[in-house]
Amino acid sequence: MTRVAVTDKAHKGSTYTFSVATEGKPYLLSVVYKGTDYPSTTSFNGFDEPLDVRPPAENDVLDARRLSGG
């Protein structure tokens, strides 16, 4: 695994650290953000696995036009 740190110039003192797999395909494994306001970590997995994506049921969809009276 390789880590690459990037400084966020827009937010002084903030950094992103990207972890990338170096064996096999170079997948992005995680992104760690350390900022002045908050830290966060996003991890990735399940590469090359099928993804079962389906639209939501009609009764689970919100029609924003109805909220605004349109």
C-alpha positions as CSV (number, residue, x, y, z in Angstrom):
1,M,0.0,0.0,0.0
2,T,1.1,3.5,-0.8
3,R,0.0,6.7,1.0
4,V,-0.1,10.1,-0.7
5,A,-0.7,13.2,1.4
6,V,-2.2,16.3,-0.2
7,T,-2.5,19.7,1.6
8,D,-5.7,21.5,1.1
9,K,-4.6,25.1,0.3
10,A,-8.2,26.4,0.7
11,H,-8.2,25.3,4.3
12,K,-4.8,25.9,5.9
13,G,-3.7,23.0,8.1
14,S,-6.0,20.5,6.4
15,T,-4.7,17.4,4.7
16,Y,-6.0,14.4,2.7
17,T,-4.2,11.1,2.9
18,F,-5.0,8.7,0.1
19,S,-4.2,5.0,0.5
20,V,-3.8,3.1,-2.7
21,A,-3.2,-0.7,-3.1
22,T,0.1,-1.4,-4.8
23,E,-0.4,-5.2,-5.4
24,G,-2.6,-6.2,-8.3
25,K,-4.9,-3.4,-9.6
26,P,-4.1,0.0,-7.9
27,Y,-7.5,0.5,-6.1
28,L,-8.2,3.4,-3.8
29,L,-8.5,1.9,-0.3
30,S,-9.2,4.9,1.9
31,V,-9.2,8.7,2.2
32,V,-8.4,10.3,5.5
33,Y,-9.2,13.9,6.0
34,K,-7.6,15.8,8.9
35,G,-8.9,19.4,9.0
36,T,-9.2,22.2,11.3
37,D,-12.9,21.6,11.8
38,Y,-13.3,17.8,11.8
39,P,-11.5,14.6,10.8
40,S,-13.1,12.0,8.5
41,T,-12.2,8.6,7.0
42,T,-13.8,7.0,4.0
43,S,-12.9,3.4,3.2
44,F,-13.5,1.4,0.0
45,N,-13.9,-2.3,-0.6
46,G,-15.8,-4.9,-2.6
47,F,-13.9,-4.1,-5.8
48,D,-14.9,-6.2,-8.9
49,E,-17.9,-7.5,-7.1
50,P,-21.3,-7.2,-8.8
51,L,-23.5,-4.3,-7.6
52,D,-27.2,-4.9,-7.5
53,V,-28.7,-1.4,-8.1
54,R,-32.4,-1.0,-8.4
55,P,-34.7,2.0,-8.5
56,P,-36.7,2.7,-5.4
57,A,-40.3,1.7,-5.1
58,E,-42.7,4.4,-6.3
59,N,-44.0,5.0,-2.8
60,D,-40.4,5.6,-1.6
61,V,-39.9,8.5,-4.0
62,L,-40.5,12.1,-3.0
63,D,-41.9,14.4,-5.7
64,A,-40.3,17.8,-4.8
65,R,-42.7,19.6,-7.2
66,R,-45.6,18.6,-4.9
67,L,-43.8,20.2,-1.9
68,S,-43.5,23.5,-3.7
69,G,-47.1,23.5,-4.9
70,G,-46.1,22.9,-8.6
